Amino acid sequence: MIGKVLEILTQFDGVNNVKKVDLQDSWDSTFYKYVFKFNMDIDRKDVGMVMSIPIDWERNLIDIFIEEYSEFQYIPHVSNEGKLCLYDLEGIIINVNFEG
């Protein structure tokens, strides 16, 4: 799975400096199976991002954070910890085939 995530992230032109964080640690007080950091080119500025895959990824979506979210004047759908709201989770069905 790690190789597939790295392959997917590195195929985008605006994404660079992709690396897996070698910690079984938490981000935003949540423990994750895998954590990846990368920079994304947004409006000609490198923005630090974190993508976290939960331990129970077959039942929960990934979490994506903006590292320095407070540097932006306004971003809709971002929590106080920089977590992006990706989707309304009510009624969602997740395909357990992660690579699919």
C-alpha positions in Angstrom: 0.0 0.0 0.0 2.8 2.4 0.8 4.3 2.1 -2.7 0.9 2.7 -4.3 0.3 5.8 -2.3 3.7 7.2 -3.1 3.2 6.4 -6.8 -0.2 8.1 -6.9 1.0 11.3 -5.0 4.1 11.7 -7.2 2.2 11.5 -10.5 0.6 15.0 -9.9 2.5 18.0 -11.3 1.7 20.2 -8.4 2.8 17.7 -5.7 6.4 17.4 -4.7 8.7 16.4 -1.8 6.5 13.3 -1.0 7.7 11.2 2.0 6.3 8.7 4.4 6.6 9.8 8.0 8.3 6.8 9.8 6.3 7.1 13.0 3.3 5.2 14.2 2.2 8.4 15.7 -0.7 10.7 15.9 -1.8 13.7 14.1 -4.5 15.9 15.4 -4.8 13.5 18.4 -5.7 10.6 16.2 -3.5 7.5 15.6 -3.0 6.5 12.0 -1.5 3.4 10.2 0.4 5.6 7.7 1.2 9.3 7.5 2.6 11.0 4.4 3.8 14.5 4.1 4.2 16.4 0.8 4.1 19.9 -0.6 1.4 21.1 -3.0 1.8 24.0 -5.3 -1.2 26.3 -4.6 -1.3 29.7 -6.3 2.5 29.4 -6.9 3.2 28.7 -3.3 4.5 25.5 -1.7 1.9 24.5 0.9 2.8 21.7 3.4 0.2 18.9 3.4 -0.3 15.8 5.5 -2.3 12.7 4.3 -3.1 10.2 7.0 -4.5 6.8 6.5 -6.4 5.4 9.5 -5.7 2.1 11.1 -9.2 1.0 10.1 -9.1 2.4 6.6 -11.6 -0.1 5.3 -14.2 1.7 7.4 -12.9 5.3 7.6 -11.7 7.8 5.0 -8.2 9.2 4.9 -7.6 12.6 6.6 -5.8 15.4 4.8 -4.4 18.4 6.7 -2.9 21.7 5.7 0.2 22.1 7.9 0.2 25.9 8.2 -3.5 26.5 7.7 -3.4 29.7 9.8 -1.3 31.4 7.1 -4.4 31.5 4.8 -6.9 34.3 5.3 -9.9 32.0 4.7 -10.3 28.4 3.7 -13.8 26.9 3.8 -14.3 23.4 5.2 -11.2 23.4 7.3 -11.2 22.5 11.0 -9.3 24.3 13.7 -6.5 21.7 13.3 -6.1 22.2 9.6 -8.1 19.1 8.6 -9.9 19.4 5.3 -13.5 18.3 5.1 -13.4 15.9 2.2 -16.9 14.6 2.1 -20.2 14.4 4.1 -19.7 11.1 5.8 -23.4 10.4 6.5 -24.5 7.4 4.4 -21.1 6.8 2.8 -20.1 3.3 1.7 -16.3 2.8 1.5 -14.8 0.3 -1.0 -12.3 -1.8 1.1 -10.1 -2.2 -2.0 -7.7 0.7 -1.1 -5.8 0.6 -4.3 -9.0 0.6 -6.3 
